[in-house]
Amino acid sequence: MSVFASEEELGPEELGTDELGPGERLTPAIVLVVTEDNRNTIVDEIRSRYGRDYSVVFTETAAAAIDTVKTLLAQEVPVALIVSELSAFEEDWDGSRLLHKMRYLVPTARRIALIPASKFGTSFDDLRGEISAGKYDTYLAIPQGQRDEEFHTAIVEYLSDWGWSVAAPEVAFIQIVTDGPSSELSAIRDFLDRMGMPVQIHSPESLAGRALLASVEGKAEFPILSRAGRPPLSRPTLAQVAESVYGSADSIPEGTVSDVVVLGAGPAGLAAAVYGASEGLSTTVLESGAIGGQAGTSSMIKNYLGFPGASPVCDWPSVPASRRAGSGPSSSAVAAPPASRWVPTITTSGWMTPRSAPAPS
């Protein structure tokens, strides 16, 4: 859906909020602030790619953009992305100041500045300075034509970042049924959030909750965790959750030989695994906690393992193996039980294989 927002206030009919049925959620909005010269190019490019899943709202003045965002917030419409040209609009307003203002109106929205391609190479210092000052998240050249995939790659990455870190997930990797807050639930949510795993929480009385409860064999204890293709877990430990996501060392067939075994899936371990696999080496990573290590709690890491924008390392588990490891054999990660230490040993074939040993007392 695409809507032009003038100074007139947007109503529920224009936003589609008057047709919501029980249990339905509002469609997130993308707000575009464009000049007349580039309006058709920018609006058509965004609308054609994202109009099915987002309400695309565009304005031509800073005042209209601010009023539009306030209206969306008043209608409880989630604002996913704000895209503005850095041109001057009305008096005392340009794109940089407007995007900075939006940071305080809707802090969760991702903000992208657009500049003409002709100015792209001469504005680096100013653009980087404004990003450092928090005025916007990144900058892109105005699309040069249809299928500008570099432009859309950046748009998708920021929408994806908003989707898993702010919005309730549309497609969840893991389902959890719980009857209320608990220390176990908090620990599981923290573990999964650090790795960017989308989760949906259901009450026992909900339709999905009742279906999951019915699938549990034996006594059901909350929280109950379910992953597609795996049997549900009743009141699982973190080690069991990790094994459900990545598998365990016990799932590696006996006698399997790896060219490289990496102990620890922090930034250094992940880099070693990716580059080892990209060179054609079969690689196994052993990790006793959340993949990403300390970097899993850092929100702004640039150019890590080929991520062009600022991106948390915890995005790594959701990236396809083909992107992580090039065309060579993909690396695999397994969960090491926290109560074990991992001892690389030399087999008769001369290759390293992991074996667990009791943790020292």
C-alpha positions, -999 to 999 in steps of 0.1 A, spaced: 0 0 0 13 35 -8 -1 67 6 8 104 -1 7 124 31 1 161 27 -5 184 56 -39 167 61 -40 141 88 -40 105 79 -70 86 92 -76 49 100 -90 43 65 -59 55 47 -37 35 71 -58 4 69 -64 3 106 -102 3 102 -102 -32 87 -83 -51 113 -99 -83 125 -93 -101 159 -57 -111 163 -45 -91 133 -16 -68 135 -10 -34 120 12 -33 88 45 -16 96 52 17 78 80 30 56 81 68 55 97 85 26 106 122 25 114 132 -11 118 162 -34 96 166 -65 126 159 -88 133 124 -74 98 115 -60 88 91 -88 121 73 -88 123 68 -50 87 61 -43 83 37 -72 114 18 -62 104 14 -26 67 7 -34 74 -19 -60 96 -40 -37 80 -34 -3 44 -23 -9 30 -57 -1 44 -60 34 47 -24 44 26 8 42 47 31 21 39 67 31 56 96 13 58 133 19 75 163 2 81 185 32 97 181 66 66 195 84 44 169 67 69 141 75 69 150 112 30 152 113 28 119 94 51 101 119 32 115 148 -1 104 133 13 69 127 24 67 163 -10 79 175 -26 51 154 -1 27 170 13 19 135 49 6 139 74 27 119 101 5 105 121 28 83 124 65 75 142 74 43 149 110 34 168 129 8 195 152 23 182 181 2 168 213 17 130 213 21 113 243 36 131 271 55 155 258 82 149 222 74 170 198 55 172 160 54 199 157 80 181 178 106 148 160 98 163 125 103 180 137 135 145 149 147 131 115 138 155 98 162 137 114 191 102 109 177 106 72 169 139 59 183 133 23 170 129 33 134 159 29 111 169 61 94 186 63 59 198 94 41 197 95 3 221 116 -19 225 120 -56 250 96 -71 270 126 -85 277 137 -49 285 103 -35 322 104 -38 327 140 -26 306 138 6 322 110 26 336 131 54 304 150 60 283 119 58 304 99 82 305 128 106 268 130 107 265 92 112 289 95 141 268 123 155 237 99 154 218 119 129 210 88 108 221 52 105 235 51 70 235 68 36 228 55 1 228 69 -34 194 76 -50 185 45 -71 198 49 -107 172 27 -123 153 -5 -119 168 -35 -101 194 -14 -82 203 -44 -61 230 -27 -40 204 -1 -29 179 -28 -20 205 -50 -2 210 -21 23 173 -15 26 166 -52 33 193 -54 59 180 -24 79 144 -37 77 157 -71 88 175 -55 117 144 -36 127 123 -68 124 142 -91 147 153 -65 173 121 -44 176 90 -59 160 71 -90 170 84 -117 146 61 -127 117 80 -160 113 95 -174 145 123 -199 146 112 -211 180 79 -212 198 76 -210 236 46 -217 258 47 -203 293 22 -195 320 41 -164 332 75 -149 339 102 -171 353 140 -172 357 142 -201 332 122 -182 306 144 -151 310 176 -171 306 162 -188 274 150 -155 259 184 -138 267 203 -167 251 181 -167 219 181 -129 216 219 -128 217 219 -149 186 190 -130 168 167 -160 169 131 -149 164 108 -162 191 70 -162 197 56 -166 232 22 -182 237 0 -186 267 -13 -221 275 -49 -210 267 -41 -198 232 -47 -219 201 -10 -223 194 -3 -230 231 -29 -257 234 -15 -274 202 21 -274 216 9 -287 250 -9 -315 233 23 -325 215 44 -329 247 50 -365 258 48 -371 295 44 -343 321 45 -308 307 64 -282 327 67 -246 317 83 -231 298 78 -255 269 101 -248 238 94 -261 203 114 -259 172 101 -270 138 112 -306 131 122 -313 167 102 -327 196 91 -301 222 112 -296 253 96 -293 287 114 -269 310 147 -272 291 182 -262 303 202 -238 283 224 -267 271 193 -285 258 181 -253 240 216 -249 224 215 -286 213 181 -281 198 193 -252 177 228 -264 166 231 -300 177 256 -314 201 290 -331 199 272 -364 204 253 -359 171 286 -360 152 290 -396 139 318 -415 155 350 -415 134 341 -382 117 373 -363 109 375 -325 107 404 -306 91 399 -278 116 383 -277 151 377 -242 165 372 -239 203 348 -210 210 324 -192 186 333 -156 195 344 -131 168 379 -147 164 365 -183 164 338 -174 139 363 -157 116 387 -187 118 358 -211 110 345 -190 80 379 -185 64 389 -221 71 358 -234 54 362 -210 25 396 -226 18 380 -260 15 387 -273 50 359 -291 68 355 -271 100 338 -278 133 331 -251 160 326 -260 196 308 -234 218 295 -237 253 274 -205 252 257 -182 227 274 -179 193 290 -145 189 305 -144 223 309 -110 239 302 -94 204 267 -109 206 258 -80 230 275 -53 209 251 -34 186 275 -16 163 303 -37 146 311 -26 111 325 -48 83 325 -80 102 328 -111 80 314 -92 50 286 -74 67 287 -40 49 267 -20 75 268 -17 113 256 -51 124 256 -72 155 277 -103 153 247 -122 165 233 -119 130 258 -145 119 238 -176 128 209 -165 105 231 -160 75 231 -188 49 262 -211 49 268 -202 13 274 -165 23 294 -174 54 318 -198 38 318 -190 1 318 -219 -22 338 -243 0 325 -267 26 304 -249 52 314 -247 88 292 -262 114 287 -253 151 278 -276 179 269 -268 215 294 -279 241 279 -287 275 289 -260 299 300 -287 324 326 -301 300 359 -290 287 369 -299 251 401 -317 245 414 -318 209 432 -351 204 453 -365 176 438 -396 160 458 -423 142 450 -406 109 467 -375 120 437 -353 121 422 -335 151 388 -347 165 371 -333 196 365 -354 227 349 -343 259 363 -347 294 349 -339 328 355 -303 339 382 -299 366 368 -296 401 
